[in-house]
Amino acid sequence: MGTALMRAAHTRLDRPVLIDDAWGERLVLAEERDAMLARAGGGDVDTVLRAHPSYGTVILRARYAEDVLAEAVRRGVRQYVIIGAGMDSFALRRPPFARDLEIFEVDHPSTQELKTVRLSLCGIPPPPGLHLVAADLSETALDDALASSSFRRDRPAFFSWLGVTTYLTREANLATLAAIASCAVASSELVFSYLDQRLLDPDGAPEPMQRARAQVASLGEPWVSGFHPDELPADLRGAGLEILENLGPQALGARYCAGRTDGLTPSAGSHVAHAQVVA
């Protein structure tokens, strides 16, 4: 919910807009926004959201994923798998390049039920081309979950996995990477975000990141693991993928934030990676 609201705040307030996504303000109820503010100590919701250490990263990783997806679609990809979709709105707002995409949202059954109820309350029917794949990925492997859907293993696919890896163990992350490689044909692509593992060391994170880590831990969703950027290519090779691009905060900022005057910037230690399945 918080990341959906961050994208909506960016759409209204930041210029130039990197991601046009106002859906969070329709999918998240007013009382839920109030509860978030209470946990954060009160204040104006926009100020609290934009001051959060992860705010810039939430916006930039979404823009990066959609830039890379657009290129994949131009090369002929017609399947898009969103792992841990949450309140993602891509299927609702469908940029023009995504008109013919089959979209598979993979998420916990309770999260999908909540999102479905919210859409119903908004009077919005299920978008065409959207396939909901309910699965608890701590119990069901991604490839097994997709096997229960209309996902085509014989056709190339694009996977996004944003804002999730930090909350899973290293073993679970590597297993999901391997599951992607096992269920997708060669040249299928993946964009995922991760946190530099060194920031999870006791003295490795700057003070704002330590506060953010404590906050999510207090809500019952602690940061569990990251990746070492220099070791990521080897980690991916072991799972059946190869790295295409690995951007840290400095590279992300240079690509998307140069010349901005609104203060939008990625948080320390935040990375996005682009990989593809090898034959």
C-alpha positions in Angstrom: 0.0 0.0 0.0 2.8 2.4 0.9 4.6 1.9 -2.5 1.3 2.4 -4.4 0.7 5.7 -2.5 4.3 6.8 -3.2 3.8 6.3 -7.0 0.6 8.3 -6.7 2.3 11.1 -4.8 5.0 11.2 -7.4 2.5 11.4 -10.2 0.8 14.4 -8.6 3.8 16.3 -7.2 7.1 15.5 -8.9 8.2 17.0 -12.3 9.1 15.6 -14.7 6.9 12.6 -14.0 8.8 9.3 -14.4 5.8 7.0 -13.8 2.2 8.0 -14.3 0.4 6.0 -11.7 -2.4 7.5 -9.6 -4.1 4.2 -8.7 -2.8 4.0 -5.2 -5.2 6.7 -4.1 -8.1 4.6 -5.3 -6.9 1.3 -4.0 -5.8 2.3 -0.5 -8.6 3.5 1.8 -8.5 6.7 3.7 -8.4 4.9 7.1 -5.4 2.8 5.9 -3.6 6.0 5.0 -4.4 7.4 8.4 -3.1 4.3 10.1 0.2 4.6 8.1 0.5 8.2 9.2 -0.1 7.2 12.8 2.7 4.6 12.7 5.0 7.2 11.1 4.2 9.7 13.9 1.7 11.8 12.1 2.0 14.7 9.7 1.0 15.3 6.1 0.7 12.1 4.0 2.6 13.5 1.0 5.4 14.9 3.2 5.8 11.6 5.0 5.8 9.5 1.8 8.3 11.7 0.0 10.6 11.9 3.0 10.8 8.1 3.3 14.2 6.8 2.4 12.8 4.3 -0.1 10.6 6.9 -2.0 13.0 7.6 -4.8 13.9 4.0 -5.3 10.2 3.0 -5.5 9.7 5.4 -8.4 13.0 4.7 -10.2 12.8 0.9 -10.1 9.2 1.1 -11.6 10.4 3.4 -14.4 13.4 1.2 -15.1 11.4 -2.0 -15.3 8.9 -0.4 -17.7 11.6 1.0 -19.9 13.2 -2.5 -20.2 9.8 -4.1 -20.6 9.0 -1.8 -23.5 12.1 -2.8 -25.3 11.3 -6.5 -24.8 7.8 -5.9 -26.2 9.4 -4.3 -29.3 11.4 -7.5 -29.7 8.2 -9.6 -29.6 7.6 -10.5 -26.0 3.9 -10.9 -25.2 3.9 -12.4 -21.7 4.6 -10.2 -18.6 4.9 -11.9 -15.1 4.7 -9.6 -12.1 6.1 -11.4 -9.0 4.7 -10.1 -5.7 2.4 -7.8 -7.6 0.6 -6.3 -4.5 -1.2 -3.1 -5.5 0.6 -2.9 -8.9 -1.5 -1.1 -11.4 0.2 -1.9 -14.7 -2.8 -4.0 -16.0 -5.1 -1.1 -15.1 -3.3 1.7 -16.8 -1.7 -0.2 -19.7 0.8 2.0 -21.5 0.2 2.0 -25.3 3.1 -0.4 -25.8 1.5 -3.0 -23.6 -1.8 -3.3 -25.4 -1.3 -6.9 -26.5 0.4 -8.2 -23.4 -0.9 -11.1 -21.4 -0.2 -10.1 -17.7 0.3 -12.6 -14.9 0.2 -11.2 -11.4 1.6 -13.7 -8.9 1.0 -13.0 -5.3 -0.2 -14.3 -1.9 -3.9 -15.4 -2.1 -5.0 -12.9 0.7 -3.3 -10.0 -1.1 -4.9 -10.8 -4.4 -8.3 -11.1 -2.7 -7.8 -7.7 -1.1 -6.9 -6.1 -4.4 -9.9 -7.8 -6.2 -12.3 -6.5 -3.5 -10.8 -2.9 -3.9 -11.3 -3.0 -7.6 -14.9 -4.2 -7.2 -15.5 -1.3 -4.7 -14.2 1.1 -7.4 -16.6 -0.5 -9.9 -13.7 -1.7 -12.1 -14.1 -5.1 -13.8 -11.0 -7.4 -14.2 -8.9 -5.9 -17.0 -8.7 -8.0 -20.2 -5.5 -10.0 -20.5 -4.9 -10.1 -16.7 -4.4 -13.5 -15.1 -4.3 -13.8 -11.3 -2.0 -16.5 -10.1 -2.6 -17.0 -6.3 0.4 -18.6 -4.6 2.3 -18.3 -1.4 5.8 -18.5 -2.8 7.2 -19.6 0.5 5.3 -22.8 0.0 4.9 -23.1 -3.8 7.7 -22.6 -6.3 7.1 -20.0 -9.0 7.3 -22.4 -11.8 4.7 -24.7 -10.2 2.4 -21.7 -9.6 2.6 -20.6 -13.2 2.0 -24.2 -14.4 -1.5 -23.8 -13.0 -2.2 -20.8 -15.2 -2.3 -20.2 -19.0 1.3 -19.1 -19.0 3.1 -20.5 -22.1 6.5 -22.0 -21.2 7.3 -22.2 -24.9 7.1 -18.5 -25.5 9.4 -15.7 -24.3 8.4 -13.8 -21.2 9.4 -10.8 -19.2 9.4 -11.0 -15.4 9.5 -8.1 -12.9 10.3 -8.7 -9.2 10.4 -5.3 -7.4 10.6 -4.6 -3.7 10.5 -8.2 -2.7 14.0 -9.8 -2.5 14.9 -7.8 0.6 12.2 -9.5 2.6 13.2 -13.1 1.7 16.1 -15.3 2.7 19.0 -15.7 0.3 18.0 -19.3 -0.3 14.4 -18.3 -1.2 15.7 -15.6 -3.6 18.1 -18.0 -5.4 15.3 -20.6 -5.6 13.0 -18.1 -7.3 15.7 -17.1 -9.7 16.2 -20.7 -10.6 12.4 -21.2 -11.0 12.3 -18.4 -13.5 15.1 -20.0 -15.5 13.4 -23.4 -15.4 9.9 -22.2 -16.6 10.9 -19.6 -19.2 12.5 -20.1 -22.6 16.0 -18.8 -23.3 16.2 -15.1 -23.8 13.3 -14.4 -21.5 14.1 -11.4 -19.3 13.9 -10.4 -15.7 14.2 -7.1 -13.9 14.5 -7.2 -10.1 15.4 -4.9 -7.3 17.7 -5.7 -4.4 19.5 -4.1 -1.5 23.3 -4.1 -1.2 24.0 -6.9 1.4 26.6 -4.7 3.2 23.7 -2.4 4.3 22.3 -5.2 6.3 25.5 -5.5 8.4 25.1 -3.9 11.8 27.2 -0.8 11.0 26.8 -0.8 7.2 23.8 1.4 6.7 23.5 5.2 7.1 21.1 6.5 9.8 18.1 7.1 7.5 18.3 3.5 6.3 18.6 2.2 9.8 15.4 4.0 10.7 13.6 2.6 7.6 14.8 -0.9 8.5 13.6 -0.5 12.1 10.2 0.7 10.8 9.5 -2.2 8.5 10.7 -4.6 11.2 8.2 -3.1 13.6 5.4 -3.9 11.1 6.5 -7.5 11.0 8.3 -7.5 7.7 12.0 -7.2 8.5 14.7 -6.9 5.8 16.2 -10.3 5.6 18.8 -10.4 2.8 20.5 -8.7 -0.1 23.0 -9.4 -2.7 26.6 -8.3 -3.1 26.7 -6.3 -6.3 30.1 -7.6 -7.4 28.9 -11.2 -6.7 25.6 -11.0 -8.4 26.7 -12.1 -11.9 28.0 -15.4 -10.4 24.8 -15.8 -8.3 22.7 -15.4 -11.5 24.9 -17.8 -13.5 24.3 -20.4 -10.8 20.5 -20.0 -11.2 20.6 -20.2 -15.0 20.6 -16.5 -15.9 23.1 -14.0 -17.1 23.4 -10.4 -16.1 22.7 -7.7 -18.7 22.8 -4.6 -16.5 23.3 -4.0 -12.8 22.6 -0.4 -11.7 23.4 1.0 -8.3 22.1 4.3 -6.8 24.7 6.5 -8.6 23.9 5.0 -12.0 20.2 5.1 -11.4 20.4 8.8 -10.4 22.5 9.7 -13.4 20.0 8.0 -15.7 16.8 9.4 -14.3 17.5 12.3 -11.9 20.0 14.5 -13.7 18.8 18.1 -13.7 15.8 17.5 -11.4 15.0 20.1 -8.8 12.4 18.2 -6.8 15.0 16.2 -4.8 14.0 12.8 -6.3 17.0 10.4 -5.8 17.5 6.7 -5.2 18.3 5.6 -1.6 21.7 4.3 -0.6 22.3 0.7 -1.4 19.3 0.3 -3.8 20.0 -1.6 -7.0 18.1 -2.9 -10.0 19.3 -5.7 -12.2 18.4 -6.8 -15.7 19.1 -10.5 -16.6 18.1 -13.0 -19.2 17.6 -16.8 -19.2 20.4 -18.7 -20.8 20.0 -21.7 -23.0 
